[in-house]
Structures are given as C-alpha cells and as structure tokens.
Amino acid sequence: MRRPALVEARAGLAGAFARRRAWLVAGVTALLYALAYLLLARALIIAVGAGFSRLGPVPRLDLAPGLSPRFLIDPFNPPAILYLADAVALAPPAPILFAALLVGALVGANVALAVETLACARSCGRSSAVGVLGALPSFLASFACCAPTVLFVLGGNAAVAVVALIPYAVPLALALLVVSLAWSAARFARVSADPDAIRGVARHRHGVT
Amino acid sequence: MEFTRRRLIALMGAGIGAQACAALAPATPDASAPAASAVEDPLDTIASRIVSGGPAPDGIPPVERPAYLERREADKVWKDDVVVDALILGGVPRAYPRFITVWHEIVNETSDGEALSITYCPLTGSAVVFAGRLSDGRPTSFGTSGRLYNSNLVMYDRATKSLWPQLLGVAVTGERKGERLRELPLAVTTTYGRWKARYPDTLVLSTETGHLRAYGTWPYGDYDTSPQLLFPVAARDERFHSKKVVVGVRAGGDALAIAKVEFLARRVANVELGGTALVALADPGLAAVRVFRRETPRGAVRFAPSGDAVVDEETRSRWSAEGEAVAGELAGARLERVSAFDVQWFAWYAFYPKTSVLW
C-alpha cells in the first residue's frame, strides 16, 4: 500500500540526507550554484583592470551610506561591497543574495537526491538516468532569475519580455525546484524501499499494469 | 496527491514554455505597424512605446549632492584613458567619469544658484546637460524613471513627474507634455588625461555619491562595441555600426549626425541646418567636436582650416576650438555654441530618422 506523497517525500529526504555524501554533494552544489548565480547577476564582479585598490586598500568592506532595513528588499542597492582583490568584488543587493542562497540550497538538495537515487538504483543493477534528467528543467529554470545576463544573450525585443518576467522568475524557479525536490524525494523513498520500483519494473514483473 | 512524472513534466514544461513564449512575443508596438489614428499625437505614439528598463523610478539613483576631488586626489583614482563628460561651471572645470555616471545617469548640480542636470545614458552613449528650470520658471531636479524610449534614458522632473526622453528633451507625458527643456551646450566627451592636460585645476566627481556601487567597473559588458541592442527602437539604419559614435546636432527642426572619428581629421565644416548657419569645429586636444552658430560681428562668415588653425574666410582671423577669435581683426569675438553631444548612431537615427550625416 502506497503512503501519501508528502509523507513519502519526507521519508525520502530523511533517508537520503542520512548519508554524509548527500550533505557534501548538496553543499558543494549549493555553493557553486550560488557563486554562478551571483556572477551571472553581476553581483560577484570579476573585472580585470577594475583597479579597486585605487579607491582604497583591498580587501575591505564598504557599507552603504544610510544603511537601513529597506536594503533587505531593495533589489538594486547593495548594502555592502566586499572588495576581495584589485579585480574582484562581491556587491549583492540583499534580495539577490537571498535568492542565490535559497535557490542554491534547493538546487543542491535536488542534485543530492538525484545522486542518491542513482547510486541506490545502480547498487541494485538499475539505471536511473531518467530520474536525473527529470530534475534538469527545474535546474535550468533556476537560472531564469539572472535576467541581466539573459538580456545580453537575447537582446532586442526579447529584453522587454524578460524584464517583465523578472518579478516572476524567482518565485517560478522556487516553485519548480520545490516540486522537483518533493517528486525526487518521494521517488528516492520508493527506490530505496524497493529498488525494482524504478520504471515500474516490479509492477510489470508481477503482471500489474 | 501523487507526484507523477507526467504531471511534473507538464508543470515544468508549462512554466518554461510560458517564459519562452513571452520572451519571443512582441511586447511593444512594432515600428512598422500603422498608426492607430491618422491624427494621432506623435508624443502619444512615443509615450506608448516607452518600455520598462527593469529598475523602479530612481532605482538607478541620481547623484543629488555631488562632491568633487581635487585633481591630485583624482589622479590616484582614475587613469588617463577613463572617459569623462566635462564642462566648465561657474568658471571651474569639472570632469564626470563615466565609470561613476554609468551607475547614476543623472547628476543634479547647481551653479551660481541655478539648477542643472548632467545626464548620461549608458544604453545610447549620450551625455546632455539640461537646465533645471521648467518654462514656467519652476526649478526642478531630475530623476530616472526606470523606463526607456528607443533604448534611451527617460527622465522625470521632480516638480511635475512629467516624462522626458533624454535625446528628445521634450516631455511626452504629464503636466509639461510638449514642453522642451533648455539644453545647456557646455559639455564635451573626452578622456580624463586629455581634460586635465587642458585644465590642470579641474575638479573631478567623487565616488562619495551617497550610494554604494562598484565604481571602476562597467555593468553593461561589451555593449558599447557589440552591434546588438537590448531594447527595441522605432527605426534602424545599417549604414554604420549601431554603436558608432556620432555628434548629434539639431536646428530648426532638422538633425545632423557628424561621424566623430572621421571629423576629427577634417577639423572644420560649415553647414546649413534647418535654416541655421552652423560651423562644427574639432578640438584635437580633447578629441571632441563642438558646434557653433556662424554669427560673428561681420555676419555669417565661413570657416576654413589654415595650417593647424581655423580661420574665418572674411577676415582671416584665427579661431580656437572653443569658438573664440584668438588673433586677427575679430580677436575677442565669440561664437554662440549650440547643443551637440556624442551619441551612438543607432539611437540618433531612431530618434531622428531623417537626419543628415556629415563625414
């Protein structure tokens, strides 16, 4: 008898993240994703010749004048800039930083679950490539929030539409990643409980359609 | 609820498909589309084609209380090849590095008690100085609306909230609709090194703007050299690279684009524009171009190069690139400068498709 989907998803998450490898994969993926996100959103600046040291010693942290809680929701004004080197600075507006970390955490969890599902299925001699590919759309959608870069890639009339989508991009990506995570977790729970469950192998083997 | 693969893929597909469709659909009226009405107000047409550039009003924050560095301090910050928009205000030379103004687009300044705004649009490469006073005498400063027309900065005045595309200088919506701002023909676009060589006592806009930005970096990547545009324009012309720098001039309802690099070699040109006799003079020291009315105490004379100098053909007096007679019979006379500024070709053409071109 099948458990409710949410119960199954919770069990899958608990099962997968009982392994140290899952935490490692999720953490590394989240970090790399967040860095890529900040780079694409131009919040992590790597600009050869920028000469940040001409404006003051590096490394250094500059705080925005008139720092206030409004910076928490201001998508354009960074509350601080961390000058790491002469050509490297981190200048994320707070919502961009939150989005990078939150979406990064979800992408990391998705990837960790995919890896665990793959490893679990392989240990039973089954392939789970479809499961990994299933998470791909949400992974790609998670980059939709990097609108400034998307504008440069698309250009022309498309930019107008992309700009209009910016307010929806992060919520959409989050929704896709949460759905994908729940689906992957539920799937992992089933596979770990019954490795043949993948691709309905067990059902076909027993003549169930 | 069961998360089936089919349901999940359908959900993801719908989300991504919606994004793709929206990105490909024309979100603004096409330039070739017929006008809704034969008597449609051209300003209404322009207003209907204004699009969001992303930021909220003043999301790109103007510099409201500009601070300046002495040249010696500025030398520690800026290299000689940094592009600046520069002018002389109240007898004091001032330079505005684009590495700062690219983040703010407007510097609201006062000089001798009069408000003025030094504006720069990074997407059209145009720097225009406007008087901060409306035609009814009300003083005003300007803000960034976060909107664009023909990729060009649309400013709003803080007194009435009317919208003013920078390259038009005319309000297209709001209380001041149809009104033209007074452009101050003061600025040149040059490099910091060239400007300070001419004016060693120049002041330079400080990075203490009241805002925190990664000054010294350019947020628009290779936009200035790429042929690609980010936002739609009303008209396009392929005669030049879209980002080629021209000097835009308007007079009597006509427009002229001067190909800047080519003109710097030519040095002087006499033109008639909209019934106005003008002369364009290159300033080799600043690698800049200024345009003046050809009105002298001897009437509308013509100008010609003579060796390294420029002389008028009437009296053979020598004239400086700043439009002042420095030797000869007319020594001390000054030409009246008209508004002319660097701008990228695509933007000038989009605003003034009937523009003539001077090489």
Interface residues (C-beta under 8 A of the other chain):
Chain A: R2 A5 A9 R42 I45 A47 A50 G51 F52 R54 L55 D62 L63 A64 P65 G66 P75 F76 N77 P78 P79 A80 I81 A89 A91 V130 G134 P137 S138 L140 A141 A144 A147 P148 L151 F152 L154 G155 G156 N157 A158 A159 V160 A161 V162 V163 A164 L165 I166 A169 L172 A175 L176 V179 S180 A182 W183 A186
Chain B: M1 E2 F3 R5 L8 I9 L11 M12 G13 G15 I16 Q19 A22 A23 L24 A25 P26 A27 T28 V51 S52 G53 G54 P55 A56 G59 I60 P61 K76 V77 W78 K79 T207 G210 H211 L212 R213 A214 Y215 G216 T217 W218 P219 G221 Y223 Q228 L229 L230 F231 P232
